[in-house]
Each structure stands twice: as structure tokens, then as C-alpha cells.
């Protein structure tokens, strides 16, 4: 690409356009690779048999993918995650016997505890009992 830029007057325009198109294609493929975990999460959430816990688990998964390299893109995913996943979802994820909130951060676990206390303070005791089993 640099050669095309440095020698723009000397290179046939058709060749220059093809080189630029290849560069755009590479960038698009790279972006598609980075967004694949997010697309998979969306697909899972839209499934006919998706549960709140499964959706929560799926949305937490893209953050762990090495494909999500761009800090700016990761920031966007985290921002959308915070918009999409509410304490109710995190609580369902924490209480689901299949998932038991294994991917929750300390802050998310605290959000679950605060949510349960806000509904009924005795729910925390029930959560502790559930976790002990």
C-alpha cells in the first residue's frame, strides 16, 4: 500500500484500485474475525430455547476471546454489555444450576447481592445455601 501511495503517478490506476480493494478486504476480514464472538453471542441469545442464564453466559464470553484485540472494540462490547445485562440477568445466571455465575466478576457478584437485598434481605441467606450445595 505504501508503494502505491509513494508512486501514485507511476502506477496504473486499475492496479492501484485493486491493491486498495485487497487492503479493504483484509481490514474487513480482520474486523469480522474480531466481531465473530459477539455475533455468536447474539445468535445464542436469539435462539428459541435461550434462557436468561445462557444469554448472560454468552454475553460474558466475548470478553475472554483473544480475537477481540482492539481496545476500542472491547470498550464498545463492554459498554453494550452493561446496557444489555441488568442485575436481574446476573442473578438468573448466578442462580442457574448449570452456570452458577462462574464468569461473574467481583463487581457483578456484588451487583447480584445488592439486587437480592433490595428485593428481600433474606434472599442472601438463600443464595448462600444454594452456593453451599
C-alpha positions in Angstrom: 0.0 0.0 0.0 2.9 2.3 0.8 4.4 1.7 -2.6 1.1 2.7 -4.2 1.0 5.9 -2.2 4.6 6.8 -2.9 4.3 6.1 -6.6 0.7 7.0 -7.3 1.5 8.8 -10.6 3.6 5.9 -11.9 1.2 3.0 -11.1 -1.8 2.1 -13.4 -5.0 3.2 -11.6 -6.6 -0.2 -12.1 -3.8 -1.8 -10.2 -3.9 0.8 -7.5 -7.6 0.3 -7.1 -7.2 -3.5 -6.8 -4.4 -3.1 -4.2 -6.7 -0.7 -2.2 -9.6 -3.2 -2.6 -7.4 -6.0 -1.2 -6.4 -3.8 1.7 -10.1 -3.1 2.4 -10.8 -6.8 2.2 -8.1 -7.6 4.7 -9.4 -5.0 7.1 -12.9 -6.3 6.7 -11.8 -9.9 7.4 -9.9 -8.8 10.4 -12.9 -6.9 11.8 -15.2 -9.9 11.0 -12.8 -12.2 13.0 -12.8 -9.8 15.9 -16.6 -9.5 15.9 -17.3 -13.2 15.5 -17.6 -13.8 19.2 -20.1 -11.0 19.5 -22.1 -12.4 16.6 -22.1 -15.8 18.2 -23.3 -14.3 21.4 -26.2 -12.6 19.6 -27.1 -15.8 17.8 -27.2 -17.7 21.0 -29.4 -15.1 22.7 -31.8 -15.2 19.8 -32.2 -19.0 19.9 -35.7 -20.3 20.6 -34.5 -22.1 23.8 -32.3 -19.3 25.2 -32.6 -18.7 28.9 -31.5 -15.6 30.8 -28.6 -17.5 32.3 -27.5 -18.8 28.9 -27.8 -15.3 27.5 -25.8 -13.9 30.3 -23.1 -16.6 30.0 -22.9 -16.0 26.2 -22.6 -12.2 26.6 -19.8 -12.6 29.2 -17.9 -15.0 26.8 -16.7 -12.5 24.1 -14.7 -10.6 26.7 -12.4 -13.6 27.1 -11.8 -14.1 23.4 -8.3 -13.3 22.1 -9.9 -12.3 18.8 -11.3 -9.2 20.5 -8.0 -7.4 20.3 -8.9 -3.8 19.7 -9.2 -1.9 22.9 -11.7 0.4 21.3 -13.8 -2.5 20.1 -13.6 -4.2 23.5 -14.7 -0.9 25.1 -17.8 -0.9 22.9 -18.6 -4.5 23.8 -18.3 -3.8 27.5 -20.5 -0.7 27.1 -23.2 -2.7 25.3 -22.8 -5.5 27.9 -23.5 -3.0 30.6 -26.6 -1.8 28.7 -27.9 -5.3 28.0 -27.1 -7.2 31.1 -29.0 -6.0 34.2 -28.8 -7.2 37.8 -31.8 -9.4 37.1 -29.8 -11.2 34.4 -26.8 -11.6 36.6 -29.0 -13.0 39.3 -30.5 -15.5 37.0 -27.0 -16.5 35.9 -25.8 -16.8 39.4 -28.8 -19.0 40.5 -28.9 -21.2 37.5 -27.6 -24.7 38.5 -25.8 -25.1 35.2 -23.8 -21.9 35.3 -23.8 -20.8 38.9 -22.3 -17.5 37.9 -18.9 -18.8 37.2 -17.9 -15.9 34.9 -19.1 -13.1 37.1 -16.6 -10.6 38.2 -16.4 -9.4 41.8 -18.4 -6.3 40.9 -21.1 -8.3 39.1 -21.3 -10.7 42.1 -21.7 -7.6 44.3 -24.5 -6.4 42.0 -26.3 -9.7 42.4 -26.0 -9.4 46.2 -27.3 -5.8 46.2 -30.1 -6.8 43.9 -31.2 -9.6 46.1 -31.0 -7.5 49.3 -33.1 -4.8 47.6 -35.8 -7.3 46.9 -35.7 -9.1 50.2 -32.8 -9.3 52.7 -33.5 -13.0 53.4 -32.6 -13.8 49.8 -28.9 -13.6 50.6 -29.2 -16.4 53.1 -30.9 -18.5 50.4 -28.1 -17.6 47.9 -25.5 -18.8 50.4 -27.5 -22.0 51.0 -27.7 -22.5 47.2 -24.0 -22.0 46.7 -23.2 -24.4 49.5 -25.0 -27.3 47.7 
